[in-house]
Amino acid sequence: MKNKTDIIQQIKKSGADFAGACPFSEDIQKLFNVNSPLMINIVKDKFKENEKFRSIIVAGMHIEDPYLDAWTYLDNRNPMSLANQYLGQILSNTCVRLEREGYHSVPLLYSSLYLKDAACHAKLGVIGKNNLLVTPEFGPRIRLRALLTEAEVPIEDKELVNPCGDCDAPCIKACPVNAFASGKYDRDTCYEYAKNNLKKVSSHTYLWCRECELACPVGN
């Protein structure tokens, strides 16, 4: 790795549609889900063992085909979508390359970090009216994974325009359960509807509600 910015390009060449980095600051550390068993058992211990982490790298994939977001539930295993498995493999391979360069790196498990907020810090998009990350290229029709590394990867110097400013919010109108009725996102209402209205793909595989994503005009 001749330059630390090369790692972002390598992630894209490996199959991610976009990627970016941000410093491992106190603000970023607050985005870790300390209530997640995965976080407590795997990631949290790494903080104690190694205080040299410098960057979070976030990578994303465009969900152009709904079946890329099909979630499979098998026995006691953690459910995972095709897109998340694909991104997870890319970032695991990236960690191997970073380790060979002398930078200790950890691929972060899906539930250990609030990914859309980390992606905002990496200047990959903004939080839209639908409470999702809205990227300039693909709108909210994306999935994210991240890794933690000792490498100090430069943050891209760019300004993002919030595309939701003059938008009449078709995402909110599309919500089948009116989860924005109070004026802000009601996560419990959204989750309960989605959980009880899964679209069955196969005996163990399901699609979750994506109406607000699909209604967004950005990147459509």
For each residue, the residues with C-beta under 8 A, 3 or more apart:
1: 4 6 7 10 97 98 101
2: 6
3: 6
4: 1 7 151 152 153 154
5: 8 9 153 154
6: 1 2 3 9 10
7: 1 4 10 11 57 94 97 98 151 153
8: 5 11 12 19 20 21 57 153
9: 5 6 12 13
10: 1 6 7 13 14 94 97
11: 7 8 14 16 19 57 59 90 91 94
12: 8 9 16 17 18 19
13: 9 10
14: 10 11 90 93 94
15: 61 86 90
16: 11 12 19 59 60 61 87 90
17: 12 60 61 62 137 138 142
18: 12 59 60 124 135 137 138 142
19: 8 11 12 16 57 58 59 60 124
20: 8 57 58 119 122 123 124 155 156
21: 8 55 56 57 58 122 153 154 155 156
22: 25 28 55 56 58 118 121 122 123 155
23: 28 54 55 56 152 155
24: 28 29 53 54 55 56 148
25: 22 28 29
26: 29 30
27: 30 31 121
28: 22 23 24 25 31 56 118 121
29: 24 25 26 32 47
30: 26 27
31: 27 28 113 114 117 118
32: 29 39 43 44 112 113 114
33: 36 39 111 112 113 114
34: 39 40 44
35: 39
36: 33 39 40 109 111 112
37: 40 41
38: 41 42 43 78 109 110 111 112
39: 32 33 34 35 36 42 43 44 109 111 112 113
40: 34 36 37 43 44
41: 37 38 44 45
42: 38 39 45 46 109 112
43: 32 38 39 40 46 47 106 108 109 112 113 148
44: 32 34 39 40 41 47 48
45: 41 42 48 49
46: 42 43 49 50 53 106 148
47: 29 43 44 50 51 53
48: 44 45
49: 45 46
50: 46 47 53 104 150
51: 47
52: 104 150
53: 24 46 47 50 104 148 149 150
54: 23 24 149 150 151 152 153
55: 21 22 23 24 148 149 151 152 153
56: 21 22 23 24 28 113 118 121 122 146 147 148 149
57: 7 8 11 19 20 21 91 94 122 146 147 149 153
58: 19 20 21 22 115 118 119 122 124 144 145 146
59: 11 16 18 19 87 90 91 144 145 146
60: 16 17 18 19 87 119 124 135 138 142 143 144 145
61: 15 16 17 68 83 86 87 142 143
62: 17 137 138 141 142
63: 66 68 69 83 138 141 142 143 210 213
64: 68 141
65: 68
66: 63 69 70 207 210
67: 70 82 201 207
68: 61 63 64 65 81 82 83 86 143
69: 63 66 81 82 83 143 207 208 210
70: 66 67 81 82 201 205 206 207
71: 79 80 81 205 206 207 208
72: 79 80 81 204 205
73: 77 79 204 205 206
74: 77 204
75:
76:
77: 73 74 80
78: 38 110 111
79: 71 72 73
80: 71 72 77 84 85 88 110
81: 68 69 70 71 72 84 85 143
82: 67 68 69 70 85 86
83: 61 63 68 69 86 87 143
84: 80 81 87 88 110 143 145
85: 80 81 82 88 89
86: 15 61 68 82 83 89 90
87: 16 59 60 61 83 84 90 91 143 144 145
88: 80 84 85 91 92 107 110 145
89: 85 86 92 93
90: 11 14 15 16 59 86 87 93 94 145
91: 11 57 59 87 88 94 95 107 108 145 146 147
92: 88 89 95 96 107
93: 14 89 90 96 97
94: 7 10 11 14 57 90 91 97 98 105 107 147
95: 91 92 98 99 105 106 107 147 149
96: 92 93 99 100
97: 1 7 10 93 94 100 101
98: 1 7 94 95 101 103 104 105 149 150 151
99: 95 96 102 103 104 105
100: 96 97
101: 1 97 98 151
102: 99
103: 98 99 149 150 151
104: 50 52 53 98 99 149 150
105: 94 95 98 99 147 148 149 150 151
106: 43 46 95 147 148 149
107: 88 91 92 94 95 145 147
108: 43 91 112 113 145 146 147 148
109: 36 38 39 42 43 112
110: 38 78 80 84 88 115 145
111: 33 36 38 39 78
112: 32 33 36 38 39 42 43 108 109
113: 31 32 33 39 43 56 108 118 146
114: 31 32 33 117 118
115: 58 110 118 119 133 144 145 146
116: 119 120 125 127 132 133 144
117: 31 114 120 121 127
118: 22 28 31 56 58 113 114 115 121 122 144 146
119: 20 58 60 115 116 122 124 125 133 144
120: 116 117 123 124 125 126 127 133
121: 22 27 28 56 117 118
122: 20 21 22 56 57 58 118 119 155 156
123: 20 22 120 155 156 158 160
124: 18 19 20 58 60 119 120 133 135
125: 116 119 120 133 134 135 136 142 160
126: 120 133 134 160 162 163 164
127: 116 117 120 131 132 133 134
128: 131 132 133 134 140 162 163 164 171 216 218
129: 164 167 169 171 172 180
130: 134 140 169 171 172 185 212 213 216
131: 127 128 185
132: 116 127 128 140 212 213
133: 115 116 119 120 124 125 126 127 128 140 142 144
134: 125 126 127 128 130 139 140 163 164 216 218
135: 18 60 124 125 138 139 140 142 218 219
136: 125 160 161 163 218 219
137: 17 18 62 219
138: 17 18 60 62 63 135 141 142 218 219
139: 134 135 142 213 216 217 218 219 220
140: 128 130 132 133 134 135 171 212 213 216 218
141: 62 63 64 138 210 213 214 216 219 220
142: 17 18 60 61 62 63 125 133 135 138 139
143: 60 61 63 68 69 81 83 84 87
144: 58 59 60 87 115 116 118 119 133
145: 58 59 60 84 87 88 90 91 107 108 110 115
146: 56 57 58 59 91 108 113 115 118
147: 56 57 91 94 95 105 106 107 108
148: 24 43 46 53 55 56 105 106 108
149: 53 54 55 56 57 95 98 103 104 105 106 153
150: 50 52 53 54 98 103 104 105
151: 4 7 54 55 98 101 103 105
152: 4 23 54 55
153: 4 5 7 8 21 54 55 57 149
154: 4 5 21
155: 20 21 22 23 122 123
156: 20 21 122 123
157:
158: 123
159:
160: 123 125 126 136
161: 136
162: 126 128 165
163: 126 128 134 136 167 218
164: 126 128 129 134 167 169
165: 162
166:
167: 129 163 164 170 217
168:
169: 129 130 164 172 173
170: 167 173 174 215 216 217
171: 128 129 130 140 174 175 212 213 215 216
172: 129 130 169 175 180 212
173: 169 170 215
174: 170 171 211 212 214 215
175: 171 172 178 179 180 190 211 212
176: 193 197 209 211
177: 189 190 193
178: 175 181 189
179: 175 185 186 187 189 190 193
180: 129 172 175 183 184 185 186
181: 178 186
182: 186
183: 180
184: 180
185: 130 131 179 180 190
186: 179 180 181 182 189 190
187: 179 190 191
188: 191 192
189: 177 178 179 186 192 193
190: 175 177 179 185 186 187 193 194 209
191: 187 188 194 195
192: 188 189 195 196
193: 176 177 179 189 190 196 197 209
194: 190 191 197 198 208 209
195: 191 192 198
196: 192 193
197: 176 193 194 209
198: 194 195 206 207 208
199: 206 207 208
200: 205 206
201: 67 70 205 206 207
202: 205
203:
204: 72 73 74
205: 70 71 72 73 200 201 202
206: 70 71 73 198 199 200 201
207: 66 67 69 70 71 198 199 201 210
208: 69 71 194 198 199
209: 176 190 193 194 197
210: 63 66 69 141 207 213 214
211: 174 175 176 214 215
212: 130 132 140 171 172 174 175 215 216
213: 63 130 132 139 140 141 171 210 216
214: 141 174 210 211
215: 170 171 173 174 211 212
216: 128 130 134 139 140 141 170 171 212 213 219 220
217: 139 167 170 220
218: 128 134 135 136 138 139 140 163
219: 135 136 137 138 139 141 216
220: 139 141 216 217
